[in-house]
Amino acid sequence: MKTEKLAELGGPKSVTQDPGDIFRWPIVTAEDEQAVLEVLRRGSMSGNDVTKRFEAEFAEWMGMQFALAYPNGTEAIRAATWACGVGAGDEIICPSMTYWASATQALSMGATVNFADIEADTLCIDPGDIAHRIGPRTKAIVVVHYAGYPCDMDAILRIARKHNVRVIEDVSHAQGGLYKGRMLGTLGDVGAMSLMAGKALAIGEGGMVVTNDRAIYEQCVAYGHYERTGGPARWTEPDAAVTIPQLKVFAGLPIGGYKHRINQTCSAMGRVQLKHYATRMAEIQKAMNRFWDMLEDTPGIRPHRPPEDSGSTMGGWYCPRGLYRPDELGGLACRLFCQAVRAEGVPMCQEGAVLPLHLHPVFNEADIFRQGRPTVVAFGQRDVRQGPGTLPVSESIDEITFAVPWFKHDRPQIIAEYAAAYRKVAENAEALLQKT
Ligand SMILES: *Cc1c(COP(=O)(O)O)cnc(C)c1O
């Protein structure tokens, strides 16, 4: 293998087979179609009978008392953030390296975000970069199990309990993943997640909040599930699960004007997807672990997965990454490594991930409430903005990680070709360095 010339330098490509359906996701069968059709034919898209069944099954799957469905993950996280007591002038802490919908919603509450750095080995929030950011107005820490990797929850929860700050788990990348044997989303005060069609647990467009905290659940109901607080009509009874007396005062109107009911076609698909998820997730884990096992001892690249005996897993392995170690490859830039892997027939191999949020104009300049000053500092007592150079690991994302194929089926021959592409480039780094 090592002697073969890189495809970028005129050699043969590593990947030659048709991948077939190995990447196709979500897996939609006649069972999903039937479930969705049933909702359409009944005309019950805006009801909540199917949704409530989906929620009950979801809560049971996660071993949680309460599950509340949302039209998307953004709204699920918005509600969870508000339910944790976040309001005007407050702060939340969130890793800079995440999709914007982990934390941008806080701005809509007049709150602001103090971004923390990530760890280079896990790509998750660095527990050592949290405590010094906690101030008198800090209400919550949003943690993201990034690309499926479980955050260091023991350390995070210790800090949060000590400072009396809530923990919101953004589980959008890690449905069904485990931290030391416990399911992600069940460890903090509340779990919230996206279930949109690109995620590992994909139901169309959707989101979910899970919690064992009745007050958080009821705040979420009050915020956007107005039909459950006593109904838009005066004669509708509130949901039996809703008990906070004040909520009855607000019956029929959502606090703040949000509408959070999911389309039941998605709940119907969600019930079917959830039923099959454990089996499909296990298949993904077999395939992805096989890929990384094939790459053991390859210089310059490391798997992004917890140690085998840790009891922690990558769930459905959403958006899988590898970790890059240029010092083992003579300093070859990650961008050039990825370019050569793409030439081998792996189109998804890109360096980095999303752009760090702390540098984005929305968190520096945007005047959302049209007050004549940036919203990020308009309500708070201190300026939490951080310029370039302040969160070095997040800012180095293009040099420390790269994308790998997201296999949905364990097909050793196909997986071997993709693994060979990465190994070939790593073992021929010298040739690439000479070229540049
Ligand atoms: C996808 C995603 C969201 C937002 O979910 P939507 O369903 O797209 O609204 C939030 N957080 C993370 C980390 C995500 O990847």
The ligand as an ORCA input file, in Angstrom:
! r2SCAN-3c Opt
* xyz 0 1
  C     -28.789     20.555     14.379
  C     -28.382     21.182     15.662
  C     -29.227     22.038     16.386
  C     -30.489     22.629     15.811
  O     -31.467     21.780     15.478
  P     -32.544     22.107     14.325
  O     -33.429     20.912     14.378
  O     -31.813     22.238     13.047
  O     -33.244     23.345     14.726
  C     -28.815     22.463     17.643
  N     -27.629     22.117     18.152
  C     -26.768     21.331     17.469
  C     -25.461     20.977     18.101
  C     -27.106     20.861     16.199
  O     -26.239     20.122     15.513
*
